């Protein structure tokens, strides 16, 4: 007996049926009836509703076994767009994407997050509207916004909580400030969680256990476990930067403690050890120019990061560790230092198939993750049912 015929009927409406179509594979009404066990008249009604919403579109005809070929239908990711926002301490990258993360228009510029939520978010709105115009999409096509912020975020409310490098942002209602002007739902998370989501969905969808590590002004990690982002009880999971480095230097950290990973291995920490560097970008430029001192300091920073990651490998057992952020652009020196220590200090079982790699998204991990977060919010069964009702 065909396995499809054993599937129990689905009890809910068009939104639930839409989930079957999200993989992009065209299906006929007959296919959907077989998959769900529901009457063909019910299937026809729900397909018509989804077609009218634009989220599902005709996809040609299936091969015929005799008579008129049946029509097929598939998810239409171009039906709507989302705005993806990646904010860092000194940069912003915004992208307008379709519902599967295809970038339609993009903008990157230098900002100062310390200017506060008012000026920064006003600029986000301005650039977002410009991107809609560039992509020739009406404002009515925008269905949600995803935002990554460079500090701790209470994901359920989208409010930053005591962010150390974001003066004036504590408890700011970021979703309300943006949705008031853009008139759509706004999802907010810590930037490293968003980057982990972007790297996972776009580059490693088949990997269920992944750690994304951002090395820049600060150091943090996003944790993918069982295919899902893990934020912890208060959204503070993955804060590697404030773990003490075993045997590390007793340097003061902005958190008030000493010897934290961020104090000894972040971009500014590396720059402080060099004569000709003041920023993370300066460090990268020196390494690329062949400066031996810069290369040596970056590799040593990698070793410090590896000391902390070795404990993470033993605790979380990821199959892939992705290294991103500005300092990772220095190339293999950082990765070599990390690999040297992780493979030496972690148990063989945990590292047997472990890959430690550079980010593949070329600086887009944040906007790709913000896009995925925003799209998921509007493509859930409940959201689709609310839309077409």
N, C-alpha and C positions, 0 to 999 in steps of 0.2 A: 504493500500500500504506500502510495506517495506520502512522504513525510509531511508535506504541506497540508494534507488533509487532516493531520492529527492536531493541528494548531487550534487551540481553543478560541471561540469567538471573542473579539475585543468589545468590551462593554461601553466604550465611550465614543465620541463623535469624530468630526472631520479632522480635528487637531491630532488625535491619536493616529488616524489613518495616514495623515501627512508624514508622520515620523517614518513610515515604511518607505516613503518616496525620497527621503532626505539623502539617501546614498547616491542619487542621481541616475539610477538605472531606470529606463523606461519600463512601464508596466501597463497592461491592459486592464479594463474593468474586470475581466474574468480572472486575471492574476490576483487582483486585490480581493475579490470575493473568495478565492481559494485560500489566500493567506489569512483572511480574517474570519471566514466562516459565516459572513453576513450575507443577507439577501442581495441579489444583484440590483434590485430597485433602490435599496439603501445605499449601495456603493455608487450608483449613478447619481443620486442626489448629492452625496458628499463630494464626488469628483466635480460636479457642476459648481458647488460652492467654492472649492479650491481653485478652479479655473477662473471664476469671477474675481477672486482675490488677487490673481496674478502670481501667487506663490507656486502654482503648478501650471504648466503649459503643455500644449500638444507636442509630442515628440515623434511624429510620423506614424507609420503603420507597422504592425508585427507581420511576420510571415504567415501566410494563410495555408490552412490544410484543406481548403475548398471553400468557395464562396468569397464574399467580400472580406478583405484583410481587416482585422480589428485595429482600432486606433490605440495608440499608446500615449502615456502621460508621464511627466517627470518633473522633479523640483526645478524651479526657475530661479537661480540665485541672483539674477539681475533685476528681479521684481522690485527690490528696495535697496537702499544703501545704509551703511552705518558709518559714523565718524569715529576714528580711532585716534587717541591722544596719548602720546608718551612724553611725560614731563620729567626732566632731570634737574639737577642742581643748576646747570648752566645751559641747558638746551631744551628745545621742544621739537618733536616730530609729530606731524599730524598727517593722517591719510584717510581718504574717502575710499571705502571698499564695498564690494558687493557682499552677499550673504555667505560666501565661502572664502572670504579674505583676499579676493583679487583686487589689487590696488588700482583704482581708477584715477586718482590724483593725489599728489603728495607735496608736503612743504616741510622744510627743516630750517630752523633759525636758532641763534643764540638768545637766551633769556637769562634772567636772574630770578630764580624761584623765591628769593628773599624779598622781592618786591611785594609779595602778598597775594592773596587770592583774588582780590578785586582786579588789579591790572592784568595779572596773568590769565585769568579766566575770561576777561573781556577780550583779550587778544586771541584766545582759543576760539571764541565765538566768531570773531572777525575772520580769522583764517578759515574756519570751518565753512562759513558762508561763501568765501572766495573759492574754496575747493568744489563746492556744489556747482558754482557757476562755471568753473573750469571744466568740470565733467559734464556740463550741460544737463544737470539733473535738477528738477524743481525741489524746493524745500520740503514739499509734501512727500517726497520719496524717502526722506530721512526718517528712520524708525527708531534708532537708538544711538547712544554714545557710550564708548568705553574709554576709561581714563586710568593710566598708571601714574602714581605719585611716588616721589623719592623719599618715602618715610612710612612709618607704621600707619595702617589704615584699618578701621573697624569696618569690615567688608559689608556687614548687614546694613550699615547706615551710610557708608561711603565717606565718613568723616575721618580726617587725619587725627592721630592721637599722639600728642607731645612729639612731633617730628623734629629731630635735632637740627636739621639744616633748612627748616622751613619756618622762619619766624613769622608770626601772625596767622599761621594756618591751623593752629591747634583747635580742633572741634569745628572747623569751618564746614558748613553744609554745602559741600561741593556739588552733589547732585541737584540740590535746589537752585543753586546759583546758575548752573548751566541749563537745567530744564526750564527755568523761568523764561529764558530767551530762545531756546531751541525747540521747546514744546515737545520733547520726547523723553523717554526714560533714560537715566544716566547711571551707569555702573562704574564703581571706582574700586581700585585695589592697589596694593603696594606694587611699585614698578617691577620688582624682581619676580613676584608671582606672575605678573602679566607677561614678562619676558619668557618665563618658563613655559607658560601656556602657548605663547607664540612659537617658540622653538619646537615644542612638542607637536602641536597640531600641524605645523607646516613642514617639518623636517623628519620627525621621529614618531609618526602616528602609530606605528606598530610596537613601540616600546612602552611598557606599562610602568616602568620604574626609572625615573630620570631626575637628575639634580642639575639645575641651572645655577651657575655661580657668576655673579656680576662683580667685576673688579674695576672700580672707578674711583670717584671721590670717596665712596664708602665701599664696603664689601657685604654682599648678602646673597642668599640662596632662595630659589623657588623649588619646592618639592612636589614632584609628580609621583604618586604611589597608587598602584592599582588603576592607572590611567586617569586619576583625578588629582587636581591641585589640592594640597593639604596646607591649611592656614593655621591650624592650632586653635586653642581655646579662645584666645583674644586676637588672633591674626598675627602673632609675633613669631610663628615658626619660621626657621631659616635665617635667623639673624646671626649669621656667622661672624660678622664684623666685631662683635663684642664678646666673643669667646677668647679666653686667655690662651696665648700661644705657649705650648709646653717648652720651657727653657728659653723663652723669648726675652727680648729686652724689656726693661721696666719703664717703658715710655708712657707718658700720660695720654689718655684718650678723651675725646670730647664728651664721652658718657660719664666721666668722673672717675673711672677706674684706670688702672695702668696695665700695660702689657697686652692690650686687646689686639686682635688680628688687624683691625683697621689702622691702629696706631703704628704698626710695623710693616704693613704690606700693601696699603692702599696706594693709589696714584700720588696723592700729596706726600705720603710717607716716603715713597721712593724718590720723589723730586727733592725732598729736603736733604737727601744724602748726596745729591749731585750739585755741582757748581753752576751748571748752565740750564737748570730746569726749575720752574716754579709751579707747573701744572702737569696733570696726567698727559695731556697732549704733547707737552715738551718732552716728557720721558719717551713717548712713542717715537717722536721725531728723532731723538738722539739715537735710539736703538736702530731705527731704520737707516740712519746715516753711518752706522757701524761704530758708534762710540762704545769702547770696551767697558768703561766704568758703568754706563747705563745698562748695558747688556748683563753685566755681572749683578747689578743691584736688582734688576727685574727677575733674574733667575733665582736669586736669594729670596725675593718676595714670594716666588712660586713655591719654594721649599717651605716657607712659613705657612702659606695657604695649605700646602699638602699635609702639614702636621695636623691641622684642624680637620681637613677633609678625610684623613685616614680614620678618624673617629666616626665621622658621618658614614663612611663606607661600611664600617662594622655595625653601626646602628641601623641604617636604612637599606643596605645592600642594593644600591642602584645598579642598573646594567649600563647606563650611560651617564657621564658627567660632562656637561657642556660649559665651557668657559667663555664668557662674554664680557661686555663692558669696554671702556676706552683702553684700559691697560692691556687687555687681551689682543688689541690690534698691534702690539709690539711683536707678535709672532711666536715662534717656537720656544723662545727663551723662557717665557712664563710657563708654558705647558710642560717643558722639560723639567723645570724645578718641581712642579706639582706631581708629575708622574714619578719622578725619582723617589719622593718620600711616600706617596700613597702606595705604590707597589711594594716598597720595602717594608712598610709598617702594618699594612692590612693583612688579614688572614688570606691564604691562598684560595680558599673556597669563594670568598667575597670578590676577589680580583681575577678569578679564572677567566671570565668573559667580559670583564669591565673595560669599557672604552672611555678614555678621557680625550675630548676633542674640542676644537675651537667652534664657536658659533658659526652656523652656516647662513644666517639670515642677513649678514652684511649691515648691521645696525637697525634692521627692521623688526627684531624680535618683539619689541615693545608694542609697535602699532599692530603687528599681526596678532599678538595676544589680546590686545584691547578690542580688536575687531572680532575675534572669536568669542570673547566674553559678551560683547554687546549683541552679536548675532544670536548666540544661544538663548539669550533672554527673550528675544522676540520670536524664536522658532519653536519654543516648547509647545506641547499640545494645548496647554491652557491658554497661552498667548494667541495661538492661531484660532482657537475657538472664540476667544474674546474679539478678535479682529473681524472674523467673518459673520459674527452675530450682530 
